[in-house]
């Protein structure tokens, strides 16, 4: 009964527009009071959790990755990536769409946040595709779905947060996203090719760039590519921890931006301010999530759910499909970080009890959340793309809905062939 009342209260707070962090903390504290009947217990949790939940060295990874993202964006690295990819792919029908996918994937290795990639790439890619006569649905869809690559390609904030919440190796989680990210990108490019073949008017042919322009474009891109290779190698070999990699990446992104004359003092200051703002928001969500987690632990909700599942004797794959469907539905209405914090305390113990690999489940869960980021009726990334590009939201949804088939195919392949996720982390030292 206490659990039901607490969950109802949480839903009411959400519907009233209370900030998620405060809604989680408030509902959690009320739930603790309902279960224990002790105001002292409530104050003990409220007095210690805000510090203990974020006084974790591993959490410094988050602001470092965010800072690297803002330095990379301010330094014009995303623009260079798009220009290079479009120079080499312009002779192919739909080449600018493929270039956007490439730029999103590589920029993801500099940022780790899909929302940042969506806003940056929407401002860069859409004017070019619009100028060359690409359909708005295709253009917006490519930007939106392509941006979700950032949740897979290391460094990924979602992977870091999953590792912190579950106690799994952040290094292995980050590396685990590489091959699924490549598979997803290949499938996405294939669907773009099918789209422009079936509907040629969606992507008119363009004049190929000169070989001189193509080779010249690589000169501006190689520092960013080198930075990505260094970060990935450091993570894979274990030479540096994810936290150290985040710091190194932020420093290198700043150095590259300054060396190219694009990162000014004003833009650097703005990047730092944005990093502090976003990091504070995430840390508040973590605090609220941990307080709510105390309630979940006291209510023994995960244990009750696992007992009920065991009594029903459900096949573990049927259960997994049910969990995937639940994440697909919930991800349409919630932000990725919020959804992860709220559900992980129940879903993770259940999945592990059924014998699934925690690293594998992390990648599957993040891919499912990616679907919700671009799928109607909410789709946070779809809203961002629509706002930045001034494209009607219905057209954005049309494009992202069609191209999100690539996400569903990737999820299916990973479930059928888990080694797509697990092979690379298993080779790490």
C-alpha positions in Angstrom: 0.0 0.0 0.0 2.8 2.4 0.9 4.5 1.7 -2.4 1.4 2.4 -4.4 0.7 5.7 -2.6 4.3 6.8 -3.2 4.2 6.0 -6.9 0.9 7.9 -7.2 2.5 10.8 -5.4 5.4 10.7 -7.9 3.0 10.7 -10.8 1.1 13.7 -9.4 4.3 15.6 -8.8 5.4 14.9 -12.4 2.0 16.0 -13.8 2.2 19.3 -11.8 5.5 20.1 -13.4 7.7 19.8 -10.4 11.3 19.4 -11.4 12.2 15.7 -11.7 15.0 15.8 -9.2 12.7 17.4 -6.5 9.8 15.1 -7.4 12.0 12.0 -7.0 13.4 13.3 -3.7 10.0 14.4 -2.3 8.2 11.2 -3.2 11.1 9.1 -1.9 11.1 10.9 1.5 7.3 10.5 1.8 7.6 6.8 0.9 10.3 6.3 3.6 8.1 8.0 6.1 5.1 5.9 5.2 7.2 2.6 5.5 9.2 3.5 8.7 6.7 5.8 10.4 9.8 7.7 11.6 10.5 11.3 10.8 14.0 10.7 12.2 14.7 8.1 9.5 13.5 10.6 6.9 15.8 13.3 8.1 18.7 10.9 8.4 18.3 10.0 4.7 17.8 13.7 3.7 20.8 14.8 5.7 23.3 12.3 4.3 22.2 11.3 0.8 22.8 14.6 -1.0 26.5 14.4 -0.1 27.1 10.7 -0.1 25.5 10.1 -3.5 27.7 12.6 -5.4 30.9 12.5 -3.3 32.2 9.9 -5.8 35.4 10.4 -7.8 33.9 8.5 -10.7 31.2 11.2 -11.1 33.9 13.7 -12.2 33.8 11.8 -15.5 30.4 13.5 -16.3 31.5 17.2 -16.2 34.7 16.3 -18.1 32.8 14.6 -20.9 30.3 17.5 -21.1 33.1 20.1 -21.1 34.7 18.1 -24.0 31.4 18.3 -25.9 31.1 22.1 -25.5 34.7 22.7 -26.3 34.4 20.5 -29.4 31.3 22.4 -30.5 32.8 25.8 -29.8 36.0 24.9 -31.6 34.1 24.1 -34.9 35.1 20.4 -34.9 31.6 19.3 -35.9 31.5 21.7 -38.8 34.9 20.3 -40.0 33.6 16.7 -39.8 30.5 17.5 -41.8 32.4 19.4 -44.4 34.9 16.6 -44.9 32.3 13.9 -45.1 30.1 15.9 -47.5 33.2 16.5 -49.7 33.9 12.8 -50.0 30.2 11.6 -50.3 28.6 14.4 -52.3 28.7 12.4 -55.6 26.4 9.8 -54.1 22.6 10.3 -54.1 21.8 11.0 -50.4 25.5 11.7 -49.7 24.8 14.6 -47.4 22.6 12.4 -45.3 25.3 9.8 -45.1 27.8 12.6 -44.3 25.5 13.7 -41.4 25.5 10.2 -40.0 29.3 10.1 -40.2 29.7 13.5 -38.6 27.2 12.6 -35.8 29.1 9.4 -35.1 32.5 11.0 -35.0 31.2 14.1 -33.1 29.7 11.5 -30.6 33.2 10.4 -29.9 34.0 14.0 -28.9 30.8 14.8 -26.9 29.0 11.8 -25.6 25.6 13.5 -25.4 22.9 13.0 -28.1 21.1 16.2 -27.3 24.2 18.3 -27.9 24.8 16.4 -31.2 21.3 17.0 -32.3 21.4 20.8 -31.7 24.9 21.2 -33.2 24.3 19.0 -36.3 20.9 20.5 -36.9 22.4 23.9 -37.2 25.2 22.7 -39.5 23.7 20.0 -41.7 20.1 21.3 -42.3 21.1 24.5 -44.2 23.2 22.5 -46.6 20.7 19.8 -47.3 17.9 22.4 -47.6 20.0 24.4 -50.1 20.5 21.3 -52.3 16.9 20.4 -52.3 16.8 17.5 -49.8 13.3 16.8 -48.4 12.8 18.1 -44.9 11.6 14.8 -43.6 14.7 13.0 -44.7 17.0 15.8 -43.6 15.4 16.1 -40.1 15.2 12.3 -39.7 18.9 11.8 -40.5 19.9 14.5 -38.0 17.6 13.2 -35.3 18.4 9.5 -35.6 22.0 10.1 -36.4 22.4 12.0 -33.2 21.5 9.0 -31.1 24.8 7.5 -32.2 26.3 9.6 -29.4 24.8 7.4 -26.8 26.7 4.4 -28.1 30.0 5.8 -29.3 32.4 6.4 -26.4 32.6 8.6 -24.5 28.9 8.3 -23.7 27.2 10.0 -20.7 24.5 7.4 -20.7 27.0 4.6 -20.4 28.8 6.4 -17.6 25.6 7.0 -15.7 24.6 3.3 -16.2 28.0 2.2 -14.9 27.7 4.5 -11.8 24.1 3.4 -11.0 24.9 -0.4 -11.4 28.5 -0.6 -10.3 29.6 -2.0 -13.6 33.0 -1.1 -15.3 32.6 2.2 -17.0 35.6 1.4 -19.3 34.0 -1.8 -20.5 30.7 -0.2 -21.0 32.2 2.6 -23.1 34.1 0.1 -25.3 31.0 -2.2 -25.5 29.2 0.5 -27.5 31.8 0.8 -30.3 30.7 -2.2 -32.5 27.0 -1.7 -32.0 27.5 1.9 -32.9 29.2 0.9 -36.1 26.5 -1.6 -36.9 23.8 0.9 -36.3 25.6 3.5 -38.5 25.9 1.0 -41.4 22.2 0.0 -41.1 21.2 3.7 -41.0 23.2 4.5 -44.1 21.6 1.5 -45.8 18.1 2.7 -45.0 19.0 6.2 -46.3 20.1 4.6 -49.6 16.8 2.7 -49.8 14.8 5.9 -49.1 16.6 7.9 -51.8 16.3 5.0 -54.3 12.6 4.6 -53.7 12.1 8.4 -53.7 14.8 10.1 -55.7 13.3 13.5 -55.4 14.0 13.4 -51.6 17.7 13.8 -52.4 18.6 15.3 -55.7 22.0 14.5 -57.2 24.7 17.1 -56.5 27.9 18.0 -58.2 30.9 16.1 -56.8 33.6 18.1 -55.1 37.1 18.3 -56.6 39.8 15.9 -55.3 41.8 19.0 -54.1 38.9 20.1 -51.9 38.5 16.6 -50.5 42.1 16.3 -49.5 42.2 19.8 -48.2 39.2 19.0 -45.9 41.1 16.3 -44.2 43.7 18.8 -43.0 41.1 20.4 -40.8 39.7 17.1 -39.6 42.8 15.1 -38.6 43.4 16.7 -35.2 39.8 15.7 -34.0 40.2 12.2 -35.4 43.6 11.9 -33.7 42.0 13.0 -30.4 39.3 10.3 -30.8 41.8 7.6 -31.5 43.8 8.6 -28.5 40.8 8.6 -26.2 39.6 5.2 -27.5 43.0 3.6 -27.2 43.4 4.9 -23.6 40.1 3.4 -22.6 40.7 0.1 -24.4 44.2 -0.4 -23.0 43.4 0.8 -19.5 46.3 3.3 -19.7 43.9 5.9 -18.3 40.6 5.7 -16.3 37.4 7.0 -17.9 37.7 10.1 -15.6 41.2 10.7 -16.7 40.2 10.2 -20.3 37.4 12.8 -19.9 39.9 15.3 -18.6 42.4 14.6 -21.3 39.7 14.8 -24.0 38.4 18.2 -22.7 42.0 19.6 -22.6 42.7 18.3 -26.2 39.4 19.7 -27.5 40.3 23.1 -26.0 43.9 23.0 -27.4 42.6 22.1 -30.9 40.0 24.9 -30.8 42.6 27.4 -29.7 45.2 26.2 -32.3 42.7 26.7 -35.0 41.8 30.1 -33.8 38.1 29.2 -33.2 37.9 28.8 -29.4 38.0 32.3 -28.0 38.1 33.3 -24.3 34.4 34.2 -24.5 33.4 30.9 -26.1 35.5 29.0 -23.6 33.9 30.8 -20.7 30.5 30.1 -22.2 31.4 26.4 -22.5 32.4 26.2 -18.9 29.2 27.9 -17.7 27.1 25.5 -19.8 29.1 22.5 -18.4 28.4 23.7 -14.8 24.7 24.1 -15.5 24.3 20.7 -17.2 26.4 18.9 -14.6 24.5 20.5 -11.8 21.2 19.3 -13.3 22.5 15.7 -13.7 23.9 15.7 -10.1 20.6 16.9 -8.8 18.9 14.1 -10.7 21.3 11.6 -9.2 20.6 12.9 -5.6 16.9 12.7 -6.2 17.3 9.2 -7.7 19.3 7.9 -4.7 16.7 9.2 -2.2 14.0 7.5 -4.2 16.2 4.5 -4.3 16.2 4.3 -0.5 12.4 4.1 -0.7 12.6 1.3 -3.3 15.0 -0.6 -1.1 12.9 -0.3 2.0 9.7 -1.3 0.1 11.5 -4.4 -1.2 9.9 -3.7 -4.6 12.5 -5.5 -6.7 12.3 -8.6 -4.5 8.6 -8.7 -4.8 8.7 -8.3 -8.5 11.4 -11.1 -8.8 9.3 -13.4 -6.6 6.2 -12.8 -8.7 8.2 -13.5 -11.9 9.7 -16.7 -10.5 6.3 -17.9 -9.4 4.9 -17.4 -12.9 7.8 -19.4 -14.3 8.2 -17.1 -17.3 10.8 -17.8 -19.9 13.6 -15.3 -19.5 13.4 -14.2 -23.1 9.7 -13.5 -22.8 10.5 -11.4 -19.7 13.3 -9.6 -21.6 10.9 -8.8 -24.4 8.5 -7.4 -21.9 11.2 -5.2 -20.3 12.2 -4.0 -23.8 8.6 -3.1 -24.6 8.2 -1.3 -21.3 11.4 0.8 -22.0 10.2 1.5 -25.5 6.8 2.9 -24.2 8.3 4.8 -21.2 11.1 6.3 -23.3 8.5 8.1 -25.4 7.6 10.2 -22.4 10.7 10.6 -20.4 14.2 12.0 -20.8 16.9 9.4 -21.1 18.7 10.3 -17.8 15.4 10.5 -15.8 14.2 7.2 -17.2 17.4 5.4 -16.4 17.5 6.7 -12.8 13.9 5.8 -12.1 13.8 2.3 -13.7 17.3 0.9 -13.2 16.7 0.1 -9.5 13.9 -2.3 -10.5 14.9 -3.5 -14.0 18.6 -4.2 -13.3 18.2 -6.7 -10.4 15.4 -8.4 -12.3 17.5 -8.8 -15.5 20.5 -10.0 -13.6 18.5 -12.6 -11.7 17.4 -14.0 -15.1 21.1 -14.6 -16.1 21.5 -11.8 -18.6 24.9 -10.1 -18.9 24.8 -6.6 -17.3 27.1 -5.0 -19.9 24.9 -6.4 -22.7 21.7 -5.2 -21.0 23.2 -1.7 -20.6 23.7 -1.4 -24.4 20.2 -2.8 -25.1 18.6 -0.5 -22.6 20.4 2.6 -24.0 19.3 1.7 -27.5 15.7 1.4 -26.4 15.9 4.8 -24.8 17.3 6.1 -28.0 14.1 5.1 -29.8 12.1 7.2 -27.4 14.3 10.2 -28.0 13.2 10.4 -31.7 9.8 8.7 -31.7 6.4 10.4 -31.3 4.5 11.5 -29.2 7.3 13.2 -27.3 10.9 12.5 -28.6 13.2 15.1 -27.0 15.6 15.0 -29.9 12.8 15.4 -32.4 11.7 18.6 -30.6 15.3 19.9 -30.6 15.7 19.3 -34.4 12.3 20.9 -35.1 13.2 24.0 -33.0 16.6 24.5 -34.5 15.7 23.8 -38.1 12.2 25.4 -38.1 10.9 22.2 -39.7 7.3 21.2 -38.8 7.3 18.6 -36.0 5.1 16.2 -38.1 7.8 16.2 -40.8 10.5 15.5 -38.2 8.5 12.6 -36.8 8.0 11.2 -40.3 11.7 11.1 -40.9 12.7 9.9 -37.5 10.0 7.2 -37.4 11.2 5.7 -40.7 14.9 5.9 -40.0 14.5 4.6 -36.4 14.0 1.2 -38.1 17.8 1.1 -38.0 17.5 1.2 -34.2 15.1 -1.7 -34.1 17.2 -3.8 -36.4 20.3 -3.1 -34.3 18.5 -4.1 -31.1 17.3 -7.3 -32.7 20.8 -8.2 -33.9 22.3 -7.5 -30.5 19.7 -9.7 -28.8 20.2 -12.5 -31.3 24.0 -12.1 -31.4 25.1 -10.8 -27.9 28.8 -11.0 -28.9 28.3 -7.9 -31.0 28.3 -6.1 -27.6 30.4 -8.5 -25.5 33.4 -9.4 -27.7 35.4 -6.2 -27.6 35.1 -5.7 -23.8 36.1 -9.3 -23.3 39.4 -8.6 -25.0 40.3 -5.7 -22.6 43.0 -6.2 -20.0 
